[in-house]
Amino acid sequence: MPTEPVPILIGGHGAPALQRAARRGDGWMHAGGSPAELDRLLARLGRLRVEYETRSDFEVHVISPDGFTVEGVKRLETRVSPM
């Protein structure tokens, strides 16, 4: 039995999955796709996180070429923040 809570990450690109992740999950998992689609999903998720007042320790896991460079990770960090 875990001694600490196990985070529940919600996956999916559809509106219901994003809403569920922002409202009930501990995070969201991206399943890949184009950079433009990722930008759209992160923007939508950010708006939902503000609307649902999601916790600040919400995790976002993405599949992106940006994840392979320091500059890319910094770009992702700015796109993930809901504020």
VMD Tcl script that builds the backbone (N, CA, C; Angstrom):
set m [mol new atoms 249]
animate dup $m
set s [atomselect $m all]
$s set {name element resname resid chain x y z} {
  {N N MET 1 A 0.848 -1.172 0.000}
  {CA C MET 1 A 0.000 0.000 0.000}
  {C C MET 1 A 0.900 1.244 0.000}
  {N N PRO 2 A 0.626 2.201 -0.894}
  {CA C PRO 2 A 1.441 3.412 -0.930}
  {C C PRO 2 A 1.358 4.181 0.385}
  {N N THR 3 A 2.456 4.788 0.757}
  {CA C THR 3 A 2.468 5.597 1.976}
  {C C THR 3 A 2.053 7.033 1.697}
  {N N GLU 4 A 2.050 7.416 0.419}
  {CA C GLU 4 A 1.614 8.754 0.010}
  {C C GLU 4 A 0.590 8.605 -1.109}
  {N N PRO 5 A -0.245 9.618 -1.336}
  {CA C PRO 5 A -1.235 9.529 -2.410}
  {C C PRO 5 A -0.570 9.302 -3.771}
  {N N VAL 6 A -1.193 8.488 -4.595}
  {CA C VAL 6 A -0.725 8.236 -5.952}
  {C C VAL 6 A -1.434 9.232 -6.870}
  {N N PRO 7 A -0.690 10.050 -7.638}
  {CA C PRO 7 A -1.343 11.030 -8.506}
  {C C PRO 7 A -2.142 10.350 -9.618}
  {N N ILE 8 A -3.294 10.899 -9.895}
  {CA C ILE 8 A -4.153 10.406 -10.975}
  {C C ILE 8 A -4.029 11.390 -12.137}
  {N N LEU 9 A -3.410 10.922 -13.232}
  {CA C LEU 9 A -3.254 11.747 -14.428}
  {C C LEU 9 A -4.313 11.324 -15.431}
  {N N ILE 10 A -5.022 12.294 -15.994}
  {CA C ILE 10 A -6.080 12.047 -16.965}
  {C C ILE 10 A -5.517 12.296 -18.354}
  {N N GLY 11 A -5.707 11.359 -19.260}
  {CA C GLY 11 A -5.261 11.519 -20.639}
  {C C GLY 11 A -6.430 11.783 -21.556}
  {N N GLY 12 A -6.128 12.327 -22.713}
  {CA C GLY 12 A -7.153 12.549 -23.717}
  {C C GLY 12 A -7.133 13.958 -24.250}
  {N N HIS 13 A -7.528 14.090 -25.504}
  {CA C HIS 13 A -7.500 15.382 -26.169}
  {C C HIS 13 A -8.889 15.998 -26.338}
  {N N GLY 14 A -9.923 15.242 -26.067}
  {CA C GLY 14 A -11.277 15.752 -26.223}
  {C C GLY 14 A -11.677 16.678 -25.082}
  {N N ALA 15 A -12.707 17.473 -25.336}
  {CA C ALA 15 A -13.188 18.426 -24.331}
  {C C ALA 15 A -13.523 17.755 -23.003}
  {N N PRO 16 A -14.240 16.610 -22.995}
  {CA C PRO 16 A -14.559 15.978 -21.713}
  {C C PRO 16 A -13.306 15.552 -20.933}
  {N N ALA 17 A -12.291 15.049 -21.630}
  {CA C ALA 17 A -11.067 14.622 -20.952}
  {C C ALA 17 A -10.336 15.814 -20.343}
  {N N LEU 18 A -10.254 16.911 -21.069}
  {CA C LEU 18 A -9.591 18.104 -20.540}
  {C C LEU 18 A -10.343 18.650 -19.332}
  {N N GLN 19 A -11.660 18.666 -19.413}
  {CA C GLN 19 A -12.468 19.134 -18.284}
  {C C GLN 19 A -12.278 18.228 -17.077}
  {N N ARG 20 A -12.289 16.924 -17.303}
  {CA C ARG 20 A -12.120 15.954 -16.213}
  {C C ARG 20 A -10.746 16.125 -15.559}
  {N N ALA 21 A -9.720 16.298 -16.382}
  {CA C ALA 21 A -8.368 16.476 -15.846}
  {C C ALA 21 A -8.297 17.727 -14.976}
  {N N ALA 22 A -8.837 18.842 -15.479}
  {CA C ALA 22 A -8.769 20.114 -14.748}
  {C C ALA 22 A -9.614 20.089 -13.484}
  {N N ARG 23 A -10.739 19.396 -13.537}
  {CA C ARG 23 A -11.668 19.400 -12.408}
  {C C ARG 23 A -11.317 18.356 -11.353}
  {N N ARG 24 A -10.932 17.156 -11.794}
  {CA C ARG 24 A -10.803 16.038 -10.858}
  {C C ARG 24 A -9.407 15.435 -10.755}
  {N N GLY 25 A -8.588 15.638 -11.771}
  {CA C GLY 25 A -7.305 14.952 -11.814}
  {C C GLY 25 A -6.192 15.685 -11.088}
  {N N ASP 26 A -5.100 14.963 -10.944}
  {CA C ASP 26 A -3.878 15.554 -10.408}
  {C C ASP 26 A -2.978 16.029 -11.542}
  {N N GLY 27 A -3.393 15.732 -12.771}
  {CA C GLY 27 A -2.617 16.147 -13.928}
  {C C GLY 27 A -3.247 15.669 -15.216}
  {N N TRP 28 A -2.587 16.025 -16.329}
  {CA C TRP 28 A -3.063 15.672 -17.666}
  {C C TRP 28 A -1.915 15.097 -18.466}
  {N N MET 29 A -2.215 14.082 -19.301}
  {CA C MET 29 A -1.216 13.468 -20.168}
  {C C MET 29 A -1.578 13.694 -21.628}
  {N N HIS 30 A -0.656 14.251 -22.355}
  {CA C HIS 30 A -0.772 14.482 -23.794}
  {C C HIS 30 A -0.384 13.198 -24.518}
  {N N ALA 31 A -1.038 12.902 -25.623}
  {CA C ALA 31 A -0.771 11.655 -26.345}
  {C C ALA 31 A -0.078 11.884 -27.679}
  {N N GLY 32 A 0.466 13.063 -27.894}
  {CA C GLY 32 A 1.173 13.339 -29.142}
  {C C GLY 32 A 0.308 14.118 -30.122}
  {N N GLY 33 A 0.929 14.567 -31.185}
  {CA C GLY 33 A 0.245 15.343 -32.208}
  {C C GLY 33 A 1.106 16.514 -32.628}
  {N N SER 34 A 0.534 17.368 -33.413}
  {CA C SER 34 A 1.281 18.505 -33.946}
  {C C SER 34 A 1.519 19.563 -32.871}
  {N N PRO 35 A 2.578 20.373 -33.046}
  {CA C PRO 35 A 2.817 21.468 -32.096}
  {C C PRO 35 A 1.639 22.443 -32.015}
  {N N ALA 36 A 0.984 22.701 -33.137}
  {CA C ALA 36 A -0.170 23.615 -33.126}
  {C C ALA 36 A -1.306 23.029 -32.289}
  {N N GLU 37 A -1.522 21.723 -32.422}
  {CA C GLU 37 A -2.570 21.060 -31.628}
  {C C GLU 37 A -2.211 21.105 -30.143}
  {N N LEU 38 A -0.944 20.879 -29.816}
  {CA C LEU 38 A -0.515 20.948 -28.421}
  {C C LEU 38 A -0.754 22.342 -27.857}
  {N N ASP 39 A -0.425 23.366 -28.623}
  {CA C ASP 39 A -0.673 24.741 -28.167}
  {C C ASP 39 A -2.151 24.961 -27.870}
  {N N ARG 40 A -3.018 24.471 -28.759}
  {CA C ARG 40 A -4.471 24.620 -28.569}
  {C C ARG 40 A -4.920 23.882 -27.306}
  {N N LEU 41 A -4.433 22.658 -27.115}
  {CA C LEU 41 A -4.823 21.867 -25.945}
  {C C LEU 41 A -4.335 22.504 -24.649}
  {N N LEU 42 A -3.094 22.983 -24.643}
  {CA C LEU 42 A -2.561 23.614 -23.430}
  {C C LEU 42 A -3.305 24.906 -23.100}
  {N N ALA 43 A -3.674 25.661 -24.129}
  {CA C ALA 43 A -4.439 26.892 -23.891}
  {C C ALA 43 A -5.804 26.559 -23.290}
  {N N ARG 44 A -6.468 25.557 -23.845}
  {CA C ARG 44 A -7.776 25.143 -23.329}
  {C C ARG 44 A -7.646 24.620 -21.896}
  {N N LEU 45 A -6.643 23.786 -21.671}
  {CA C LEU 45 A -6.425 23.258 -20.332}
  {C C LEU 45 A -6.136 24.383 -19.345}
  {N N GLY 46 A -5.362 25.362 -19.758}
  {CA C GLY 46 A -5.069 26.502 -18.888}
  {C C GLY 46 A -6.324 27.263 -18.507}
  {N N ARG 47 A -7.199 27.488 -19.485}
  {CA C ARG 47 A -8.463 28.192 -19.180}
  {C C ARG 47 A -9.321 27.372 -18.216}
  {N N LEU 48 A -9.366 26.068 -18.427}
  {CA C LEU 48 A -10.149 25.199 -17.537}
  {C C LEU 48 A -9.566 25.169 -16.128}
  {N N ARG 49 A -8.255 25.178 -16.034}
  {CA C ARG 49 A -7.618 25.179 -14.709}
  {C C ARG 49 A -7.944 26.451 -13.945}
  {N N VAL 50 A -8.009 27.563 -14.634}
  {CA C VAL 50 A -8.405 28.814 -13.983}
  {C C VAL 50 A -9.871 28.733 -13.577}
  {N N GLU 51 A -10.710 28.268 -14.493}
  {CA C GLU 51 A -12.150 28.159 -14.216}
  {C C GLU 51 A -12.431 27.249 -13.018}
  {N N TYR 52 A -11.752 26.107 -12.947}
  {CA C TYR 52 A -11.987 25.142 -11.875}
  {C C TYR 52 A -11.078 25.355 -10.668}
  {N N GLU 53 A -10.230 26.382 -10.728}
  {CA C GLU 53 A -9.298 26.683 -9.638}
  {C C GLU 53 A -8.475 25.456 -9.265}
  {N N THR 54 A -7.855 24.879 -10.276}
  {CA C THR 54 A -7.036 23.685 -10.104}
  {C C THR 54 A -5.835 23.980 -9.222}
  {N N ARG 55 A -5.445 22.988 -8.446}
  {CA C ARG 55 A -4.283 23.118 -7.564}
  {C C ARG 55 A -3.036 23.524 -8.348}
  {N N SER 56 A -2.119 24.214 -7.687}
  {CA C SER 56 A -0.898 24.676 -8.339}
  {C C SER 56 A 0.074 23.538 -8.637}
  {N N ASP 57 A -0.044 22.396 -7.947}
  {CA C ASP 57 A 0.871 21.282 -8.189}
  {C C ASP 57 A 0.360 20.316 -9.267}
  {N N PHE 58 A -0.588 20.767 -10.071}
  {CA C PHE 58 A -1.137 20.007 -11.192}
  {C C PHE 58 A -0.009 19.652 -12.157}
  {N N GLU 59 A 0.077 18.388 -12.564}
  {CA C GLU 59 A 1.142 17.931 -13.460}
  {C C GLU 59 A 0.655 17.900 -14.899}
  {N N VAL 60 A 1.525 18.261 -15.821}
  {CA C VAL 60 A 1.226 18.168 -17.247}
  {C C VAL 60 A 2.380 17.418 -17.892}
  {N N HIS 61 A 2.058 16.300 -18.566}
  {CA C HIS 61 A 3.057 15.484 -19.260}
  {C C HIS 61 A 2.754 15.557 -20.753}
  {N N VAL 62 A 3.725 15.997 -21.545}
  {CA C VAL 62 A 3.503 16.139 -22.981}
  {C C VAL 62 A 4.553 15.374 -23.779}
  {N N ILE 63 A 4.168 15.014 -24.988}
  {CA C ILE 63 A 5.081 14.446 -25.970}
  {C C ILE 63 A 5.334 15.557 -26.979}
  {N N SER 64 A 6.562 16.066 -26.984}
  {CA C SER 64 A 6.875 17.199 -27.852}
  {C C SER 64 A 8.371 17.231 -28.135}
  {N N PRO 65 A 8.750 17.607 -29.358}
  {CA C PRO 65 A 10.175 17.792 -29.641}
  {C C PRO 65 A 10.793 18.856 -28.733}
  {N N ASP 66 A 9.981 19.757 -28.202}
  {CA C ASP 66 A 10.488 20.791 -27.296}
  {C C ASP 66 A 11.071 20.193 -26.014}
  {N N GLY 67 A 10.706 18.972 -25.692}
  {CA C GLY 67 A 11.187 18.349 -24.477}
  {C C GLY 67 A 12.639 17.903 -24.524}
  {N N PHE 68 A 13.308 18.087 -25.669}
  {CA C PHE 68 A 14.669 17.593 -25.826}
  {C C PHE 68 A 15.735 18.678 -25.754}
  {N N THR 69 A 15.334 19.916 -25.534}
  {CA C THR 69 A 16.309 20.996 -25.376}
  {C C THR 69 A 15.904 21.857 -24.186}
  {N N VAL 70 A 16.880 22.518 -23.601}
  {CA C VAL 70 A 16.593 23.401 -22.469}
  {C C VAL 70 A 15.651 24.519 -22.917}
  {N N GLU 71 A 15.911 25.105 -24.075}
  {CA C GLU 71 A 15.060 26.188 -24.575}
  {C C GLU 71 A 13.634 25.692 -24.823}
  {N N GLY 72 A 13.520 24.487 -25.363}
  {CA C GLY 72 A 12.202 23.916 -25.613}
  {C C GLY 72 A 11.428 23.665 -24.335}
  {N N VAL 73 A 12.118 23.158 -23.318}
  {CA C VAL 73 A 11.459 22.926 -22.026}
  {C C VAL 73 A 10.976 24.245 -21.443}
  {N N LYS 74 A 11.766 25.296 -21.563}
  {CA C LYS 74 A 11.349 26.612 -21.074}
  {C C LYS 74 A 10.110 27.094 -21.816}
  {N N ARG 75 A 10.051 26.868 -23.144}
  {CA C ARG 75 A 8.854 27.240 -23.916}
  {C C ARG 75 A 7.636 26.466 -23.414}
  {N N LEU 76 A 7.815 25.165 -23.177}
  {CA C LEU 76 A 6.704 24.358 -22.675}
  {C C LEU 76 A 6.238 24.852 -21.311}
  {N N GLU 77 A 7.169 25.209 -20.448}
  {CA C GLU 77 A 6.796 25.693 -19.118}
  {C C GLU 77 A 5.906 26.930 -19.225}
  {N N THR 78 A 6.207 27.833 -20.116}
  {CA C THR 78 A 5.387 29.044 -20.237}
  {C C THR 78 A 4.025 28.722 -20.830}
  {N N ARG 79 A 3.936 27.690 -21.673}
  {CA C ARG 79 A 2.656 27.327 -22.271}
  {C C ARG 79 A 1.788 26.522 -21.318}
  {N N VAL 80 A 2.379 25.874 -20.324}
  {CA C VAL 80 A 1.626 25.031 -19.393}
  {C C VAL 80 A 1.002 25.845 -18.274}
  {N N SER 81 A 1.617 26.935 -17.879}
  {CA C SER 81 A 1.122 27.738 -16.766}
  {C C SER 81 A -0.232 28.353 -17.097}
  {N N PRO 82 A -1.233 28.192 -16.222}
  {CA C PRO 82 A -2.546 28.749 -16.508}
  {C C PRO 82 A -2.627 30.257 -16.252}
  {N N MET 83 A -1.639 30.827 -15.608}
  {CA C MET 83 A -1.681 32.245 -15.277}
  {C C MET 83 A -0.874 33.053 -16.254}
}
mol reanalyze $m
mol bondsrecalc $m
mol representation Tube
mol addrep $m
